[in-house]
Amino acid sequence: MLTHETTEKGNATILRFSGSLDALTVPEVRPAVDRLIERGGIKVVVDMSAVTTIDSSGVALIISLFKRLGAQKGVVRVAGVAGQPKEIFYFLRLEQALALFPSVDEALKGF
C-alpha cells in the first residue's frame, strides 16, 4: 500500500510518499507525478522518510521525475531515504546523480 500527498512550502513542492513504492503502487501515483512535470521548471522535494520498500518501478518513477523536470530547468531533491530504499539507492549509486538530503528541511535550504 502507498499513500502520497503534495504540499507547497515556500517556492517548492513537497511530494511525500508513505508505504511501498513498487510495481503495484507506482501506477496509482504516476498521475500525480505527471501533473508536477506538466507544471514545468519547478522545485520538488521528494520526501521518502516514510517509504518502507522500493523496487525498480519506484526507482524509475523517481529517475523519470528527476530527468523530465531537469530538462525543463526544474530541480528535484530527495529527502529522508532510509532502510531498504537507502540500500537500493546506494547499490545503484543514485546518490551520485540525485541530491539526497537527510530531511525535507535540509533539502529546502538553498531553494
Summary of the structure (lengths in Angstrom):
residues: 111
radius of gyration: 12.5
end to end distance: 31.3
largest distance: 34.8
contacts: 343
relative contact order: 0.19
helix: 41%
strand: 34%
